[in-house]
Amino acid sequence: MRVLELFCGIGGCAAALPASAEVVAALDINEVALGLYRANFPHPARAATVESIPVATLGALDAELWWLSPPCQPYTVRGKQLDDRDPRARALLALIPAIEELRPRFLALENVPGFLGSRSRGRLLASLESAGYSWRERLLCPTELGVPNRRQRYYLLAGLESLAPWTFEPVPLRPLVDFLDLEAPGRELEPSLAQSYARALDVVDPADPTAVAACFTAAYGHSPVRSGSYLRGSQGPRRFSPREVLRLLGFADTYRLPAELPDRTLWRLAGNSLSVTAVRAVLQGVPGLEPG
């Protein structure tokens, strides 16, 4: 199956796809994210604003499945919630008529839960209906798939043919310790920050079999609170390493992290990425696409 990955970031969709799928192009505007993408995937990845790509160019790619992870800021609870009036929604809104004109066999989209009640979603669904698509949508968190990390997101899957069933059977939660490098030194939170924000920090115990890490955001390592969890340690709370965050997102340890990229950059890129585990679950609704 030929796949077009739009707003590709560091490759959350590509990492979820089976070897039988072919990514024909990946697009994003973040050059740093694209550098990490290219370090891990061989297929074409280019920097471009999605709205600048001519419809004819998208059509020439002949992709059967389009994956979209458009900017979430227009729909976040902590943002201004400008929805389709936000300039960052422009790319998605420009894609809607292209989808209606080119009619790829399948379309999938991920965004924050606030997208569910947005005008942008309403405009997209109206276009899908006009183009003859059927679709399904739901909120999904990796904790429902056995991953001890809260990251609830909105997912849409649409097709011009019947979709395969979505089966989300309850999965026992894996222990958080399975995702950690307990011997990894450093990354302890500065004592002054640990003391100042002691009541606000989300500190999880790696020995607790029921521990669940909070959602890691792009602000992790910059904002002390509401950006992700910390691990309880003998030297005080420490930050999760970028590798540990990526494991919780479902990226394999074979995913390369260039040594020249500092933790803060990697945290930011991971915070803007996808749950690979959730993407795999969503894509099981695409007929003929083997499990990743």
N, C-alpha and C positions, 0 to 999 in steps of 0.2 A: 504494500500500500504506500502510495506517495503522499508525504506529509509536508505541509507548509506550517512552520512555527513562527508565529507573529508575536512581537513583544517577548522575544525568546529568553532574555535575561542570561543566566548561566547554564541554561539547558535542562530545566526540570522536565519538560515534555520529552526531549530527546533521550534523557536518562531512563524514562519510563517505557519507551517503545521497545518492542521485540526486535531482534536482529533482522527479521523478515521485512520490516518497514524501512522505507527510504525517505529521509528528510531531504527534500529537493531544494529548500532554502530556509534560512533562519534570519530574521530581521529584528533589530533593536537599535535604539539611539545611544545606548550607554557603551562607550568604547572599552571601558575597563571590564564590564561584564562580558563583552564580546571577546576580549582577550582570553578570559578564563574559558569561555565557551570553545574557542578555537584550540585551546590547549587540550581539550578533552574529546572533541568530535571532529571528524574529517570533512564533513559536508560543508557547503558554502554558507557563510555567515557574514552578513554585511551590515554596516551602519546606515540607517535611513529612517526617516520619519515615515510611518506607514501611510499617512495621508498623501505623501509625495509620490507614491508608487502608482504609475498609470494602471488602470484596470486591465489593459491589454497585456501588460507585463505580468500581472498576477495570473491572468488566464493562460499565458504561455507556459507557466510552470506546470500546468496540468496536474495539480495536486488533488487527491481524492479526499483528504482530511485536512481541514484547517484548524489549528489550535491557536486560541487567542487568550492572552493574559494581559488585557489592557490596563493602563494606570488605574489604581484603586482610590487615589486621593479624592476624586469627586464624590465618593460614596462612603468615606470613612466616618465613623462616629465622632472622632476627634477633629475632623476637618470642617470646612465651611458648608459642606453638603450642597454644593452648587449644582451637582448632577450634570445634566447636559449643557448647562451654562458655563461650566468650568472649561477653560481652554485645554486642559489635559484630557477631556473627553472627546476632543476633536478627532483624534485618530480612529476611535471606535465608530463614531458617527459617520466618518468618511468611508469606513469599510461596509456599512450596512447596505448602501445601494450596490456596492461591488459584489457582495454576497448574493443579492437578489438577481443581479445580472449574470454572474458566472455560475451560480448554483453548484458549488462543490458537493460531492456526495454526502459528506459528513462535516459537521462543524461542532467544535467543543470550545467552551469558554470557562475561565476561572476568574473569580473576583471576590472581594470581601462580602460578608453577609448583607451589608447595606445595599448592594446592587439589586437585591431581590425586589425591593420596593421602589426602584428608581424609574424615572422617565426614560432613561437610556435603555433599560431592559424592555420597557413597553414598546419603544420604537423598534428594537431588534426583533421582538416576538411578532410584531405586526408585519415586519418585512419577511420573516421566515414563513408566516402563514400565507402571505401573498405569493411566495415562491414555491409553495407546495411541500414544505417541510413538516414532519412531525418532530416532537421534541419531548424531552423530560428534563427536569431540573430538581435540585435539592441542595440543602446545606449538608456538608459532610466534614467531620473532624477526624484526624488521624487516630484519636483515641478509640473511635468506633472500629478501627482496623487493627487494634492491638498495639499501637505506638503510643508511648507515654509522653505525648506532646500535644497540648491544646493548640489547634490551628484551624478553627472552623472557617470554611470558605463556601462560597456559592459556586455550583457547577451546573453547566448546561451542556446537554448533548443533543444534537439535532441531526436528522438524516432525511434524505429523499426516498429512502426505503425503510423497511421495518427495522427497528433497533433490537439488538439482543437484550435479554433481561438484565437488569441491574440486580445483582444479588449481594447484599451486604449482611452476611450472616455475622452474628456477634462473635468477636474474636477476643480471647483472653488477653488482658493487658500484659505485655512483656515487661520485665523488670527494667527500670531505668539504668541499672548498672550494666546491662548488656550493651549499652551504647557509649559507655564511658572509657576513658583511659585514666584509671585511678592513679597510676604512677606518674602522670604528666605533671611536671613541676610548674610553678609560677601561675600567673593570672589571678592571684589573690586580689580581692578588692582592697583598695587603699583604706587603711584603718580609719581615716577621717570620714570617708564616705560611708563605711560600714557603720560607724557610730551615728552619723547624722541621719541616715536613712534606715536605721535598725528596724523601725516598726513598719516601714513601707516595702522593704526588700522581700521578694519571694525566694526564700531559701529552701531547697529541697535536700533531703537526706539520701545519698546514694544507696544506703543500706535498707531503705524503706521499700519493700516490694510493691507498694501501692503508689509510690511517688510519681507525680506527673509534672513535667516542666511546662511553664507558661509559654505562650507564643513568643518566639524571638522575632523582633522587628529590626528594621534597618538602623535603629538608634542604639542597638545593643553595643556596649562599650563606650557610648557617649552619654546617653541618659541613664542615670542609675536605677530609675524605677519605671515600671510599666513598659519595659522593652525586652523582658525575658527573665528567666530564673537564674539563681546562683546555686552552687553546690556547697553544702556544708563540709568543711574540712578542718583539720587540726590547727591550721594557721588562720582560721576564719573563713568566711565565704569566698569562693573563687568563681570566676567567670567560666562558663563552658568554653572549650576551645572551638575554633571554627570547624574542625573535623568532627567534634561531637555534635555540634549543631547540624551539620550536613548529614550525619548518620540518622539523627532524629527526623530529618526531612526525607530520608530514604535513599540518599546518594550512597553508592558503594564506596568502599575504601580505595578502590582503584581510580576513583575520581581524583585527578591531579590538582594539587594546590601549589602553584608556583611559589618558591621560597621568597621571591622579591615582594610579594604582596603581604602587607602587614595585617595583623589580626583585625584591626578596625575596618579595613577595606573589605576583608573577607566576611566579617560579620554583617556589614552593610549589604553586600551582594547576596548573602544567604537569607537575610531578613526580607529581601525583595523577591525571593525565589518561591518555588512551588513545593508542595509535599509530593514527592515522587510516588509515594505509597498511595496517596489519594488519586493521583492522575491515573495510575495503573487500574485502580478500581473503577474509575469513571470510563476509561477506554474499553473495559470489558463489554460495554454496550455497543461497540462497533462490530458488526458481523464480519467475520473473516480475519479480524486482527488477532493474532495469537497473543497469549499472555506474555507480558514483558518479563 
